């Protein structure tokens, strides 16, 4: 079985930028926080 690997020409202005790990961490934390259901609640006097 022969595998052909394609290497497209990428725009150096976009893909040549230096990576910033703290921004990647912020993006991952934001995605995980948005995935939560957010259904936490407390009981008030009327429900006890």
PDBQT receptor file of N, H, CA, C and O in Angstrom, charges set to zero:
ATOM      1  N   UNK A   1       0.843  -1.179   0.000  1.00  0.00    +0.000 N 
ATOM      2  CA  UNK A   1       0.000   0.000   0.000  1.00  0.00    +0.000 C 
ATOM      3  C   UNK A   1       0.885   1.238   0.000  1.00  0.00    +0.000 C 
ATOM      4  O   UNK A   1       1.776   1.384   0.837  1.00  0.00    +0.000 OA
ATOM      5  N   UNK A   2       0.630   2.107  -0.933  1.00  0.00    +0.000 N 
ATOM      6  H   UNK A   2      -0.093   1.989  -1.613  1.00  0.00    +0.000 HD
ATOM      7  CA  UNK A   2       1.425   3.315  -1.059  1.00  0.00    +0.000 C 
ATOM      8  C   UNK A   2       0.660   4.500  -0.490  1.00  0.00    +0.000 C 
ATOM      9  O   UNK A   2      -0.520   4.682  -0.788  1.00  0.00    +0.000 OA
ATOM     10  N   UNK A   3       1.322   5.298   0.319  1.00  0.00    +0.000 N 
ATOM     11  H   UNK A   3       2.281   5.150   0.561  1.00  0.00    +0.000 HD
ATOM     12  CA  UNK A   3       0.691   6.456   0.939  1.00  0.00    +0.000 C 
ATOM     13  C   UNK A   3       1.272   7.712   0.316  1.00  0.00    +0.000 C 
ATOM     14  O   UNK A   3       2.489   7.889   0.255  1.00  0.00    +0.000 OA
ATOM     15  N   UNK A   4       0.385   8.580  -0.146  1.00  0.00    +0.000 N 
ATOM     16  H   UNK A   4      -0.603   8.437  -0.097  1.00  0.00    +0.000 HD
ATOM     17  CA  UNK A   4       0.814   9.850  -0.719  1.00  0.00    +0.000 C 
ATOM     18  C   UNK A   4       0.549  10.954   0.298  1.00  0.00    +0.000 C 
ATOM     19  O   UNK A   4      -0.583  11.145   0.744  1.00  0.00    +0.000 OA
ATOM     20  N   UNK A   5       1.591  11.668   0.654  1.00  0.00    +0.000 N 
ATOM     21  H   UNK A   5       2.510  11.514   0.291  1.00  0.00    +0.000 HD
ATOM     22  CA  UNK A   5       1.470  12.762   1.617  1.00  0.00    +0.000 C 
ATOM     23  C   UNK A   5       1.518  14.080   0.853  1.00  0.00    +0.000 C 
ATOM     24  O   UNK A   5       2.457  14.355   0.106  1.00  0.00    +0.000 OA
ATOM     25  N   UNK A   6       0.496  14.875   1.058  1.00  0.00    +0.000 N 
ATOM     26  H   UNK A   6      -0.267  14.651   1.665  1.00  0.00    +0.000 HD
ATOM     27  CA  UNK A   6       0.424  16.170   0.389  1.00  0.00    +0.000 C 
ATOM     28  C   UNK A   6       0.903  17.243   1.363  1.00  0.00    +0.000 C 
ATOM     29  O   UNK A   6       0.465  17.287   2.513  1.00  0.00    +0.000 OA
ATOM     30  N   UNK A   7       1.789  18.093   0.905  1.00  0.00    +0.000 N 
ATOM     31  H   UNK A   7       2.145  18.058  -0.029  1.00  0.00    +0.000 HD
ATOM     32  CA  UNK A   7       2.277  19.192   1.729  1.00  0.00    +0.000 C 
ATOM     33  C   UNK A   7       1.878  20.502   1.058  1.00  0.00    +0.000 C 
ATOM     34  O   UNK A   7       2.587  20.997   0.182  1.00  0.00    +0.000 OA
ATOM     35  N   UNK A   8       0.740  21.063   1.472  1.00  0.00    +0.000 N 
ATOM     36  H   UNK A   8       0.164  20.661   2.184  1.00  0.00    +0.000 HD
ATOM     37  CA  UNK A   8       0.277  22.300   0.833  1.00  0.00    +0.000 C 
ATOM     38  C   UNK A   8       1.145  23.485   1.236  1.00  0.00    +0.000 C 
ATOM     39  O   UNK A   8       1.786  23.478   2.286  1.00  0.00    +0.000 OA
ATOM     40  N   UNK A   9       1.151  24.485   0.395  1.00  0.00    +0.000 N 
ATOM     41  H   UNK A   9       0.630  24.491  -0.459  1.00  0.00    +0.000 HD
ATOM     42  CA  UNK A   9       1.876  25.719   0.702  1.00  0.00    +0.000 C 
ATOM     43  C   UNK A   9       1.027  26.534   1.671  1.00  0.00    +0.000 C 
ATOM     44  O   UNK A   9      -0.104  26.903   1.355  1.00  0.00    +0.000 OA
ATOM     45  N   UNK A  10       1.576  26.813   2.850  1.00  0.00    +0.000 N 
ATOM     46  H   UNK A  10       2.495  26.513   3.107  1.00  0.00    +0.000 HD
ATOM     47  CA  UNK A  10       0.846  27.558   3.874  1.00  0.00    +0.000 C 
ATOM     48  C   UNK A  10       1.339  28.998   3.911  1.00  0.00    +0.000 C 
ATOM     49  O   UNK A  10       2.518  29.272   3.687  1.00  0.00    +0.000 OA
ATOM     50  N   UNK A  11       0.433  29.897   4.193  1.00  0.00    +0.000 N 
ATOM     51  H   UNK A  11      -0.524  29.674   4.375  1.00  0.00    +0.000 HD
ATOM     52  CA  UNK A  11       0.762  31.313   4.281  1.00  0.00    +0.000 C 
ATOM     53  C   UNK A  11       1.663  31.538   5.495  1.00  0.00    +0.000 C 
ATOM     54  O   UNK A  11       1.256  31.293   6.630  1.00  0.00    +0.000 OA
ATOM     55  N   UNK A  12       2.857  31.994   5.254  1.00  0.00    +0.000 N 
ATOM     56  H   UNK A  12       3.187  32.193   4.332  1.00  0.00    +0.000 HD
ATOM     57  CA  UNK A  12       3.841  32.195   6.324  1.00  0.00    +0.000 C 
ATOM     58  C   UNK A  12       3.398  33.273   7.313  1.00  0.00    +0.000 C 
ATOM     59  O   UNK A  12       3.767  33.217   8.486  1.00  0.00    +0.000 OA
ATOM     60  N   UNK A  13       2.618  34.252   6.860  1.00  0.00    +0.000 N 
ATOM     61  H   UNK A  13       2.319  34.297   5.906  1.00  0.00    +0.000 HD
ATOM     62  CA  UNK A  13       2.148  35.322   7.747  1.00  0.00    +0.000 C 
ATOM     63  C   UNK A  13       1.188  34.783   8.797  1.00  0.00    +0.000 C 
ATOM     64  O   UNK A  13       1.103  35.329   9.897  1.00  0.00    +0.000 OA
ATOM     65  N   UNK A  14       0.463  33.711   8.470  1.00  0.00    +0.000 N 
ATOM     66  H   UNK A  14       0.532  33.267   7.576  1.00  0.00    +0.000 HD
ATOM     67  CA  UNK A  14      -0.510  33.143   9.400  1.00  0.00    +0.000 C 
ATOM     68  C   UNK A  14       0.096  31.989  10.188  1.00  0.00    +0.000 C 
ATOM     69  O   UNK A  14       0.041  31.973  11.417  1.00  0.00    +0.000 OA
ATOM     70  N   UNK A  15       0.669  31.033   9.483  1.00  0.00    +0.000 N 
ATOM     71  H   UNK A  15       0.714  31.046   8.484  1.00  0.00    +0.000 HD
ATOM     72  CA  UNK A  15       1.141  29.814  10.130  1.00  0.00    +0.000 C 
ATOM     73  C   UNK A  15       2.586  29.890  10.607  1.00  0.00    +0.000 C 
ATOM     74  O   UNK A  15       3.068  28.958  11.249  1.00  0.00    +0.000 OA
ATOM     75  N   UNK A  16       3.275  30.966  10.310  1.00  0.00    +0.000 N 
ATOM     76  H   UNK A  16       2.883  31.724   9.789  1.00  0.00    +0.000 HD
ATOM     77  CA  UNK A  16       4.657  31.111  10.741  1.00  0.00    +0.000 C 
ATOM     78  C   UNK A  16       4.794  31.869  12.049  1.00  0.00    +0.000 C 
ATOM     79  O   UNK A  16       5.909  32.127  12.503  1.00  0.00    +0.000 OA
ATOM     80  N   UNK A  17       3.678  32.225  12.655  1.00  0.00    +0.000 N 
ATOM     81  H   UNK A  17       2.773  32.015  12.286  1.00  0.00    +0.000 HD
ATOM     82  CA  UNK A  17       3.715  33.006  13.895  1.00  0.00    +0.000 C 
ATOM     83  C   UNK A  17       4.227  32.155  15.054  1.00  0.00    +0.000 C 
ATOM     84  O   UNK A  17       4.098  30.931  15.052  1.00  0.00    +0.000 OA
ATOM     85  N   UNK A  18       4.799  32.822  16.025  1.00  0.00    +0.000 N 
ATOM     86  H   UNK A  18       4.903  33.816  16.026  1.00  0.00    +0.000 HD
ATOM     87  CA  UNK A  18       5.306  32.147  17.216  1.00  0.00    +0.000 C 
ATOM     88  C   UNK A  18       4.127  31.689  18.085  1.00  0.00    +0.000 C 
ATOM     89  O   UNK A  18       3.164  32.434  18.268  1.00  0.00    +0.000 OA
ATOM     90  N   UNK A  19       4.204  30.478  18.612  1.00  0.00    +0.000 N 
ATOM     91  H   UNK A  19       4.987  29.873  18.463  1.00  0.00    +0.000 HD
ATOM     92  CA  UNK A  19       3.113  29.966  19.447  1.00  0.00    +0.000 C 
ATOM     93  C   UNK A  19       3.180  30.593  20.833  1.00  0.00    +0.000 C 
ATOM     94  O   UNK A  19       4.260  30.840  21.368  1.00  0.00    +0.000 OA
ATOM     95  N   UNK A  20       2.009  30.843  21.401  1.00  0.00    +0.000 N 
ATOM     96  H   UNK A  20       1.131  30.642  20.967  1.00  0.00    +0.000 HD
ATOM     97  CA  UNK A  20       1.911  31.406  22.749  1.00  0.00    +0.000 C 
ATOM     98  C   UNK A  20       1.129  30.422  23.611  1.00  0.00    +0.000 C 
ATOM     99  O   UNK A  20      -0.099  30.374  23.539  1.00  0.00    +0.000 OA
ATOM    100  N   UNK A  21       1.837  29.631  24.431  1.00  0.00    +0.000 N 
ATOM    101  H   UNK A  21       2.835  29.669  24.489  1.00  0.00    +0.000 HD
ATOM    102  CA  UNK A  21       1.179  28.577  25.219  1.00  0.00    +0.000 C 
ATOM    103  C   UNK A  21       0.097  29.095  26.155  1.00  0.00    +0.000 C 
ATOM    104  O   UNK A  21      -0.897  28.401  26.374  1.00  0.00    +0.000 OA
ATOM    105  N   UNK A  22       0.255  30.290  26.715  1.00  0.00    +0.000 N 
ATOM    106  H   UNK A  22       1.062  30.853  26.538  1.00  0.00    +0.000 HD
ATOM    107  CA  UNK A  22      -0.752  30.796  27.651  1.00  0.00    +0.000 C 
ATOM    108  C   UNK A  22      -2.073  31.085  26.937  1.00  0.00    +0.000 C 
ATOM    109  O   UNK A  22      -3.139  30.917  27.529  1.00  0.00    +0.000 OA
ATOM    110  N   UNK A  23      -2.017  31.518  25.674  1.00  0.00    +0.000 N 
ATOM    111  H   UNK A  23      -1.151  31.655  25.194  1.00  0.00    +0.000 HD
ATOM    112  CA  UNK A  23      -3.250  31.753  24.927  1.00  0.00    +0.000 C 
ATOM    113  C   UNK A  23      -3.930  30.440  24.561  1.00  0.00    +0.000 C 
ATOM    114  O   UNK A  23      -5.157  30.347  24.568  1.00  0.00    +0.000 OA
ATOM    115  N   UNK A  24      -3.135  29.435  24.245  1.00  0.00    +0.000 N 
ATOM    116  H   UNK A  24      -2.138  29.510  24.240  1.00  0.00    +0.000 HD
ATOM    117  CA  UNK A  24      -3.691  28.116  23.962  1.00  0.00    +0.000 C 
ATOM    118  C   UNK A  24      -4.363  27.555  25.209  1.00  0.00    +0.000 C 
ATOM    119  O   UNK A  24      -5.437  26.960  25.121  1.00  0.00    +0.000 OA
ATOM    120  N   UNK A  25      -3.739  27.741  26.370  1.00  0.00    +0.000 N 
ATOM    121  H   UNK A  25      -2.866  28.225  26.442  1.00  0.00    +0.000 HD
ATOM    122  CA  UNK A  25      -4.315  27.281  27.633  1.00  0.00    +0.000 C 
ATOM    123  C   UNK A  25      -5.637  27.989  27.907  1.00  0.00    +0.000 C 
ATOM    124  O   UNK A  25      -6.611  27.351  28.310  1.00  0.00    +0.000 OA
ATOM    125  N   UNK A  26      -5.677  29.296  27.693  1.00  0.00    +0.000 N 
ATOM    126  H   UNK A  26      -4.887  29.814  27.367  1.00  0.00    +0.000 HD
ATOM    127  CA  UNK A  26      -6.917  30.055  27.905  1.00  0.00    +0.000 C 
ATOM    128  C   UNK A  26      -8.036  29.553  27.000  1.00  0.00    +0.000 C 
ATOM    129  O   UNK A  26      -9.183  29.440  27.433  1.00  0.00    +0.000 OA
ATOM    130  N   UNK A  27      -7.711  29.254  25.755  1.00  0.00    +0.000 N 
ATOM    131  H   UNK A  27      -6.780  29.346  25.403  1.00  0.00    +0.000 HD
ATOM    132  CA  UNK A  27      -8.723  28.779  24.807  1.00  0.00    +0.000 C 
ATOM    133  C   UNK A  27      -9.268  27.420  25.228  1.00  0.00    +0.000 C 
ATOM    134  O   UNK A  27     -10.471  27.178  25.134  1.00  0.00    +0.000 OA
ATOM    135  N   UNK A  28      -8.386  26.524  25.695  1.00  0.00    +0.000 N 
ATOM    136  H   UNK A  28      -7.409  26.720  25.771  1.00  0.00    +0.000 HD
ATOM    137  CA  UNK A  28      -8.825  25.192  26.129  1.00  0.00    +0.000 C 
ATOM    138  C   UNK A  28      -9.690  25.303  27.377  1.00  0.00    +0.000 C 
ATOM    139  O   UNK A  28     -10.727  24.646  27.466  1.00  0.00    +0.000 OA
ATOM    140  N   UNK A  29      -9.283  26.116  28.334  1.00  0.00    +0.000 N 
ATOM    141  H   UNK A  29      -8.440  26.649  28.261  1.00  0.00    +0.000 HD
ATOM    142  CA  UNK A  29     -10.058  26.291  29.570  1.00  0.00    +0.000 C 
ATOM    143  C   UNK A  29     -11.424  26.888  29.254  1.00  0.00    +0.000 C 
ATOM    144  O   UNK A  29     -12.423  26.489  29.853  1.00  0.00    +0.000 OA
ATOM    145  N   UNK A  30     -11.484  27.837  28.324  1.00  0.00    +0.000 N 
ATOM    146  H   UNK A  30     -10.673  28.161  27.837  1.00  0.00    +0.000 HD
ATOM    147  CA  UNK A  30     -12.754  28.445  27.942  1.00  0.00    +0.000 C 
ATOM    148  C   UNK A  30     -13.677  27.412  27.305  1.00  0.00    +0.000 C 
ATOM    149  O   UNK A  30     -14.869  27.374  27.611  1.00  0.00    +0.000 OA
ATOM    150  N   UNK A  31     -13.138  26.576  26.423  1.00  0.00    +0.000 N 
ATOM    151  H   UNK A  31     -12.170  26.607  26.174  1.00  0.00    +0.000 HD
ATOM    152  CA  UNK A  31     -13.954  25.550  25.771  1.00  0.00    +0.000 C 
ATOM    153  C   UNK A  31     -14.492  24.552  26.787  1.00  0.00    +0.000 C 
ATOM    154  O   UNK A  31     -15.656  24.158  26.714  1.00  0.00    +0.000 OA
ATOM    155  N   UNK A  32     -13.653  24.141  27.733  1.00  0.00    +0.000 N 
ATOM    156  H   UNK A  32     -12.707  24.461  27.793  1.00  0.00    +0.000 HD
ATOM    157  CA  UNK A  32     -14.093  23.177  28.748  1.00  0.00    +0.000 C 
ATOM    158  C   UNK A  32     -15.131  23.797  29.679  1.00  0.00    +0.000 C 
ATOM    159  O   UNK A  32     -16.067  23.116  30.099  1.00  0.00    +0.000 OA
ATOM    160  N   UNK A  33     -14.979  25.082  30.006  1.00  0.00    +0.000 N 
ATOM    161  H   UNK A  33     -14.219  25.635  29.665  1.00  0.00    +0.000 HD
ATOM    162  CA  UNK A  33     -15.950  25.750  30.872  1.00  0.00    +0.000 C 
ATOM    163  C   UNK A  33     -17.291  25.901  30.163  1.00  0.00    +0.000 C 
ATOM    164  O   UNK A  33     -18.340  25.758  30.790  1.00  0.00    +0.000 OA
ATOM    165  N   UNK A  34     -17.269  26.186  28.879  1.00  0.00    +0.000 N 
ATOM    166  H   UNK A  34     -16.417  26.302  28.370  1.00  0.00    +0.000 HD
ATOM    167  CA  UNK A  34     -18.511  26.344  28.121  1.00  0.00    +0.000 C 
ATOM    168  C   UNK A  34     -19.215  25.014  27.893  1.00  0.00    +0.000 C 
ATOM    169  O   UNK A  34     -20.413  24.992  27.612  1.00  0.00    +0.000 OA
ATOM    170  N   UNK A  35     -18.495  23.914  28.010  1.00  0.00    +0.000 N 
ATOM    171  H   UNK A  35     -17.522  23.932  28.239  1.00  0.00    +0.000 HD
ATOM    172  CA  UNK A  35     -19.077  22.592  27.812  1.00  0.00    +0.000 C 
ATOM    173  C   UNK A  35     -19.897  22.152  29.025  1.00  0.00    +0.000 C 
ATOM    174  O   UNK A  35     -20.728  21.252  28.910  1.00  0.00    +0.000 OA
ATOM    175  N   UNK A  36     -19.676  22.771  30.175  1.00  0.00    +0.000 N 
ATOM    176  H   UNK A  36     -19.000  23.502  30.267  1.00  0.00    +0.000 HD
ATOM    177  CA  UNK A  36     -20.395  22.394  31.393  1.00  0.00    +0.000 C 
ATOM    178  C   UNK A  36     -21.878  22.676  31.251  1.00  0.00    +0.000 C 
ATOM    179  O   UNK A  36     -22.286  23.566  30.505  1.00  0.00    +0.000 OA
ATOM    180  N   UNK A  37     -22.679  21.911  31.973  1.00  0.00    +0.000 N 
ATOM    181  H   UNK A  37     -22.348  21.188  32.580  1.00  0.00    +0.000 HD
ATOM    182  CA  UNK A  37     -24.130  22.075  31.904  1.00  0.00    +0.000 C 
ATOM    183  C   UNK A  37     -24.581  23.345  32.623  1.00  0.00    +0.000 C 
ATOM    184  O   UNK A  37     -25.504  24.014  32.157  1.00  0.00    +0.000 OA
ATOM    185  N   UNK A  38     -23.961  23.686  33.731  1.00  0.00    +0.000 N 
ATOM    186  H   UNK A  38     -23.212  23.142  34.109  1.00  0.00    +0.000 HD
ATOM    187  CA  UNK A  38     -24.339  24.885  34.470  1.00  0.00    +0.000 C 
ATOM    188  C   UNK A  38     -25.699  24.756  35.120  1.00  0.00    +0.000 C 
ATOM    189  O   UNK A  38     -26.454  25.726  35.185  1.00  0.00    +0.000 OA
ATOM    190  N   UNK A  39     -26.017  23.570  35.602  1.00  0.00    +0.000 N 
ATOM    191  H   UNK A  39     -25.404  22.782  35.549  1.00  0.00    +0.000 HD
ATOM    192  CA  UNK A  39     -27.345  23.337  36.179  1.00  0.00    +0.000 C 
ATOM    193  C   UNK A  39     -27.313  23.311  37.709  1.00  0.00    +0.000 C 
ATOM    194  O   UNK A  39     -28.236  22.793  38.337  1.00  0.00    +0.000 OA
ATOM    195  N   UNK A  40     -26.271  23.859  38.305  1.00  0.00    +0.000 N 
ATOM    196  H   UNK A  40     -25.521  24.280  37.795  1.00  0.00    +0.000 HD
ATOM    197  CA  UNK A  40     -26.180  23.882  39.760  1.00  0.00    +0.000 C 
ATOM    198  C   UNK A  40     -27.203  24.856  40.334  1.00  0.00    +0.000 C 
ATOM    199  O   UNK A  40     -27.455  25.916  39.761  1.00  0.00    +0.000 OA
ATOM    200  N   UNK A  41     -27.786  24.488  41.462  1.00  0.00    +0.000 N 
ATOM    201  H   UNK A  41     -27.582  23.627  41.927  1.00  0.00    +0.000 HD
ATOM    202  CA  UNK A  41     -28.785  25.348  42.097  1.00  0.00    +0.000 C 
ATOM    203  C   UNK A  41     -28.775  25.100  43.600  1.00  0.00    +0.000 C 
ATOM    204  O   UNK A  41     -28.293  24.068  44.068  1.00  0.00    +0.000 OA
ATOM    205  N   UNK A  42     -29.301  26.040  44.336  1.00  0.00    +0.000 N 
ATOM    206  H   UNK A  42     -29.692  26.878  43.956  1.00  0.00    +0.000 HD
ATOM    207  CA  UNK A  42     -29.444  25.888  45.782  1.00  0.00    +0.000 C 
ATOM    208  C   UNK A  42     -30.920  25.932  46.130  1.00  0.00    +0.000 C 
ATOM    209  O   UNK A  42     -31.730  26.498  45.396  1.00  0.00    +0.000 OA
ATOM    210  N   UNK A  43     -31.253  25.336  47.242  1.00  0.00    +0.000 N 
ATOM    211  H   UNK A  43     -30.595  24.876  47.838  1.00  0.00    +0.000 HD
ATOM    212  CA  UNK A  43     -32.652  25.322  47.671  1.00  0.00    +0.000 C 
ATOM    213  C   UNK A  43     -32.950  26.583  48.479  1.00  0.00    +0.000 C 
ATOM    214  O   UNK A  43     -32.169  26.990  49.339  1.00  0.00    +0.000 OA
ATOM    215  N   UNK A  44     -34.072  27.175  48.189  1.00  0.00    +0.000 N 
ATOM    216  H   UNK A  44     -34.706  26.845  47.490  1.00  0.00    +0.000 HD
ATOM    217  CA  UNK A  44     -34.499  28.341  48.956  1.00  0.00    +0.000 C 
ATOM    218  C   UNK A  44     -35.437  27.885  50.071  1.00  0.00    +0.000 C 
ATOM    219  O   UNK A  44     -35.702  26.692  50.220  1.00  0.00    +0.000 OA
ATOM    220  N   UNK A  45     -35.930  28.828  50.840  1.00  0.00    +0.000 N 
ATOM    221  H   UNK A  45     -35.715  29.797  50.719  1.00  0.00    +0.000 HD
ATOM    222  CA  UNK A  45     -36.818  28.494  51.964  1.00  0.00    +0.000 C 
ATOM    223  C   UNK A  45     -38.068  27.752  51.505  1.00  0.00    +0.000 C 
ATOM    224  O   UNK A  45     -38.573  26.890  52.224  1.00  0.00    +0.000 OA
ATOM    225  N   UNK A  46     -38.557  28.069  50.349  1.00  0.00    +0.000 N 
ATOM    226  H   UNK A  46     -38.147  28.769  49.765  1.00  0.00    +0.000 HD
ATOM    227  CA  UNK A  46     -39.776  27.446  49.856  1.00  0.00    +0.000 C 
ATOM    228  C   UNK A  46     -39.605  25.981  49.480  1.00  0.00    +0.000 C 
ATOM    229  O   UNK A  46     -40.578  25.228  49.480  1.00  0.00    +0.000 OA
ATOM    230  N   UNK A  47     -38.376  25.563  49.158  1.00  0.00    +0.000 N 
ATOM    231  H   UNK A  47     -37.585  26.175  49.158  1.00  0.00    +0.000 HD
ATOM    232  CA  UNK A  47     -38.140  24.183  48.741  1.00  0.00    +0.000 C 
ATOM    233  C   UNK A  47     -37.730  23.276  49.885  1.00  0.00    +0.000 C 
ATOM    234  O   UNK A  47     -37.664  22.059  49.707  1.00  0.00    +0.000 OA
ATOM    235  N   UNK A  48     -37.454  23.832  51.051  1.00  0.00    +0.000 N 
ATOM    236  H   UNK A  48     -37.508  24.821  51.195  1.00  0.00    +0.000 HD
ATOM    237  CA  UNK A  48     -36.976  23.010  52.177  1.00  0.00    +0.000 C 
ATOM    238  C   UNK A  48     -38.137  22.444  52.953  1.00  0.00    +0.000 C 
ATOM    239  O   UNK A  48     -37.932  21.728  53.934  1.00  0.00    +0.000 OA
TER     240      UNK A  48
